[in-house]
Amino acid sequence: MIKGTKLSHYIEETLTRISPRLNTEFIYFLMFKKRINLDNPQTLDEKIQYLKFHDYKDNALVTQCADKYAVREYIEQCGCSEILNELYGAYDTVDEIPWDELPNKFVIKWNFGCGHNLICHDKATLDIEQAKAKLREWYKLKDTFYLRFSEMHYRGIKPKLVCEKLIDTEDGSLPVDYKCYCFDGKVDSVLVCYGRDEQGHGAKYYFFDRDWNLKRYNKAGKAAPEGFTLPKPKNIDLVFEYAEKVSKPFPFVRADFYLENGKLTFGELTFTPCGGFDSERLPETQLYFGSLVHPKK
């Protein structure tokens, strides 16, 4: 089977309808060429899968926080409303979007899944009809997105379009994404993502610890030359502080933030990075991160 093909998607979706556990075992074997241990999970990916079927299954708070619109209320309840991105509006359908009233720059995204982002740098050059068509195309995934990787916590999300401020950068590129790996409300490290385009291509990922030392946790980090680093951003400690505030209730969650011109903006909470099938992490990293996860059930 070729990863990412329509056939593979169909098989994965069908298997989830039959048995989410069966689909998880199937994908894990294809990805890692070995059977997953769900009875005594050891690696991070194994424990993410365990959490999917136990701690996170039918968990209203997890579903709320996986919802890119409803999570805003949770962030407010954590006393962190100041880090929320400016909201221009939220809509149930594409036809409700008041295009004429929107500012020149903005982002519109569906609240379920990932990759459903429409980025507008200049409304004067935006093909609105084409934009509507793309948003409607993404909407069709609302009932099936969770099926591919059996991410059952997405299943109860009511589709919503969210329109927010576009975070500006000096060169007009997408902002650097700081993805904090949080275990029982403690940040172990941050995965820095930069260089990706609007389709998510070209991204580079490196782990750093809280003292901003490169951690060779993934393939990119392992391949980095001796002495490699990235500029330590101003206010990175603030990122860690807020990540710990919003991650407290969860055995594991990745808390994502942007930090442009010293201003911190919340991105999202991700409970199943890569669906729980991350082949970029090194085996020793999988075991190390796995040792930090303590399921509650």
C-alpha positions, -999 to +999 in steps of 0.1 A: +000+000+000+012+035-008+009+059+022-014+088+015-033+073-014-070+073-017-070+035-014-050+037+018-074+063+032-104+042+023-089+011+040-080+030+071-115+046+073-132+013+068-111-004+094-119+023+120-156+018+113-151-019+121-126-015+149-105+016+158-080-007+176-077-029+145-070+001+123-044+014+148-026-020+148-027-021+110-012+014+105+014+009+133+026-023+116+028-006+082+047+024+097+072+006+120+072-030+107+064-044+142+033-050+163+021-023+186+020-031+223-013-017+236-015-039+267+018-027+281+027+004+260+063+017+263+069+043+236+053+076+232+034+066+201+022+034+219+010+055+249-007+080+226-027+051+211-035+038+246-046+073+256-069+075+226-087+044+237-088+051+274-081+085+289-092+105+258-121+084+246-154+101+253-135+128+272-155+160+268-126+182+278-102+166+253-128+170+225-133+206+235-096+213+234-091+195+201-117+218+186-099+249+173-128+271+182-141+256+215-105+255+229-107+293+231-132+290+260-108+265+278-079+290+274-101+317+289-110+294+318-073+288+324-070+326+329-050+330+297-073+350+275-045+374+267-027+348+245-057+341+223-054+353+187-077+381+177-110+366+165-128+383+136-157+359+135-170+323+137-194+308+112-214+276+107-213+277+069-192+292+041-221+314+030-221+332+064-186+346+059-189+384+055-160+388+031-165+425+026-163+432+063-130+412+068-097+431+071-071+429+043-052+400+060-067+371+078-068+333+083-099+312+080-098+276+092-121+248+100-121+238+137-117+200+131-086+182+121-055+198+106-044+215+074-078+232+068-064+268+067-071+295+042-044+322+045-051+356+030-022+381+027-041+406+005-079+405+001-077+425-030-060+396-048-081+369-032-103+348-055-133+346-031-152+321-052-122+298-053-117+303-015-153+293-009-149+262-031-118+252-011-135+257+022-165+236+010-142+209-002-125+207+033-160+207+049-167+173+032-140+158+055-160+167+087-175+132+091-144+112+081-113+131+092-111+113+125-114+079+108-080+077+092-060+074+124-089+065+146-087+098+165-120+094+182-118+126+202-124+145+169-157+127+163-179+149+184-167+182+171-194+204+155-179+220+123-172+257+127-153+282+105-129+304+126-116+337+112-086+351+130-059+377+126-030+367+104+002+368+125+026+391+106+063+383+102+090+407+090+096+388+057+060+378+051+066+341+057+045+320+081+055+324+118+077+300+136+057+274+155+068+264+190+054+230+199+058+222+236+058+185+246+039+186+279+037+156+304+014+160+334+016+198+330+054+199+327+072+210+296+101+186+287+111+202+254+099+223+225+098+212+189+106+243+167+089+243+133+100+268+107+103+273+070+070+257+059+049+272+032+011+276+032+006+240+021+028+227+050+057+218+028+094+225+034+091+226+072+122+219+094+118+205+129+143+206+158+139+199+194+153+221+221+153+218+259+142+245+282+178+259+284+178+261+246+202+232+240+196+212+208+182+178+216+189+151+190+154+136+195+144+132+159+161+125+125+167+161+117+183+167+151+205+136+148+217+148+113+224+184+125+261+193+125+281+197+156+273+230+173+240+235+154+215+258+170+188+283+163+185+318+177+169+316+211+137+337+209+129+365+233+103+354+259+107+317+252+103+312+290+069+327+287+060+300+261+069+273+287+050+291+314+018+292+295+022+257+281+023+244+316-008+264+326-029+250+298-016+214+298-022+206+335-052+182+331-036+159+305-011+130+308+003+142+275-005+170+251+015+192+227+008+228+232+016+251+202+024+288+203+037+316+181+061+342+193+065+371+169+082+403+180+081+391+215+043+387+215+030+353+225-001+338+207-017+305+214-020+281+185-036+248+195-035+218+217-027+185+199-033+152+217-022+129+189+007+144+169+010+127+135-020+106+146+003+088+171+025+075+143+056+097+142+084+080+123+107+110+126+113+105+164+143+083+172+136+050+189+154+061+221+133+093+221+101+072+218+111+053+249+122+084+268+090+103+260+070+072+267+085+070+302+071+104+310+035+095+301+014+082+330-022+073+318-048+079+344-070+050+335 
